[in-house]
């Protein structure tokens, strides 16, 4: 694994660029109170990669587990939701924010 650039954390830094806020707690519940997604359960990914996991997969999992609101550029925002594996762009206009 020494040939892989694990000291280069550009991808992690880029993923946090423009970060505004995140769900806290990052738990989504159904109308009846059932937990349907618990992104907080992935907090273990902040720990060092164990010997039993491939470092590249660990790093990718850390990137995929990020959630929150990011300002992409002035007035353009993106909501990242690992629960659905997607992101949604939003823009700010004269009357407030609207979804693109």
N, C-alpha and C positions, 0 to 999 in steps of 0.2 A: 504494500500500500504506500510505500514511501514515494512512489512516482506521482501520486495524486496530490494536487495543490491544496491540502487541507488547511494550510496557513493563510490562504487567500480567502477572506471572508467577505469579499465584494458582494456576493449574492445575498448574504444575510443583511448587509448594510443597505443594499438597494431595496430589499423587501420592506425595510422600515422607513425609507425616505418618505417624507410628507405625512408621517403618522400624526393623526389628530387625537383619536380616542378609540377605545375598544369596549365591548360589552364586559361588564364586571358585576356580577359573575357572568361568565360566558356559557350560560345554561339556557336552553330553549325548552319551554314546557308546552304541552298541549292544553286545550281548554279545561280538561279534567284534572290538570296538575301533574300528569305523567311527564317525566323528563324524556324528551325525544332527541336531544343532543346535548352533550356535556363536553364542551371544548376544554374546560378546566381539567378534565381527566388526562389530557395530554401534556400536563405540566412537567411530567417526568422527562420530556424531551429536552428540557433546559439543562438537565444533568449531563455530565460527560458520557460519551458513547461507551457502552460496556463492551467487553471483549466478545460477547456473544452476538453482537450486531455488526453489520457491515457499515463502516463509517459513512459511505456515500448515501446509503438508505436512511441512516439516522439524520443526516444533514437535510435530505429531501423531506423527510417527515417534519423536521423543525420548520422548514419553509411552508409546507402545506398546512400546518397547524396555526399559522398566523391569521388573525382576524382583526377587523376594525375598520375605521374610517380613515382614509388617506386623502390629502389634497394633492392631486396629480399636477396641477398647475393652477394659477390664480383663478378661482371660481369654478374649477372642475374637481369633483370629488369622486372617489371610488370606495364602495363598501365591499370588503372581502369577507366571504362567509364560507369557512371550511365545511359547515354543515351541509351545504348544497354543492360544494366544489365550484362555486362561481363567484363572480364579482359583478356589481352593477354600477354604471357611471351616473353621476348626478351633476347638474350644473346650477350655478347661482345666477338668477336674473334680477331685474330691478325690483320685482315684487317678493323676492325670497329665493328659495331653492326649488327647483323642479327636476323631475327625473327625465333623463334624456331618452 
